[in-house]
Amino acid sequence: MTKPTVGRVVHYQAYGTPGGEFPGVPRAAIITEVHSETEVGVCVLNPSGIFFNRVSYDADGKPGSWRWPPREP
């Protein structure tokens, strides 16, 4: 796995709403601090604002986690 570093752009997997009105979708996030190779602090960029959180890596995109964005050919 690529080593996370401050300033890298990643995907944060949003939870969505409990009733399903809004699905959990990936949001752009910037790594603001690195705690380990799998746990980082992020600034999540949402259409309605930003928030900060400490999250763990999950390659499958479990809600509330971060992962590397897919590569486009």
N, C-alpha and C positions, 0 to 999 in steps of 0.2 A: 504494500500500500504506500502511496505517496505520503510523505511526512507533512502534517499540517503546519503552517507558519502564519504569523500575524499578517493580515492584509489580503490573504487568499480569499477568493470568492468560492462559496460552496452552496449547496441546496439545503435549506431547512424544510423538513416535512411538516406542514401545518396540521393541526388536529381537525379542523373543520368544526361545524356546529353539531351538538348532540342530536338534534332532530334531522340532520342531513340537508338542511336548507343550503348550506355551503359546504362543499366537499373539502377534505384535506388535500391541499395541493402543495407542490414544492414552491418555495419562495427563495429569492436570492438572499444570501446572508454573507457577511464579511467576518472572518475570524478576527476577534479582538484580543484574545489571549489563548495560550496553549497550556493545558494542564497535563496532558499526556498525549500519546499518539492517537487516542480514541476519544478523549474528552477535551472540548474546547469551549470558549466563550464566544458567542456570536452576536452581531447586530443584525437583526432580521428586517428586511425591507418589505413592507406591506403597502398596498395601494392606499391605505388609510393612515399610515404612520410607521414608526419603527419601534422595535423593542429589543431588549437585551436579555440573553439567557445563557446558561451553561448547559450544554447538551452532549450526548454521547453519539458516537458513530454507529450507523446501521446501514449496511449496503443495500438492504431491501427497502429502505425508506419508511421505517416504522414511524408513526406520528410522534412528533417531539424530538426527532433525531436529526443529525446532519449526515450528508454524504457528498461525494464528489459529483459534480455535474457530468452528464453523459458527454462523450466526445462526438462531435459531428465530423463526418468524413470530409 
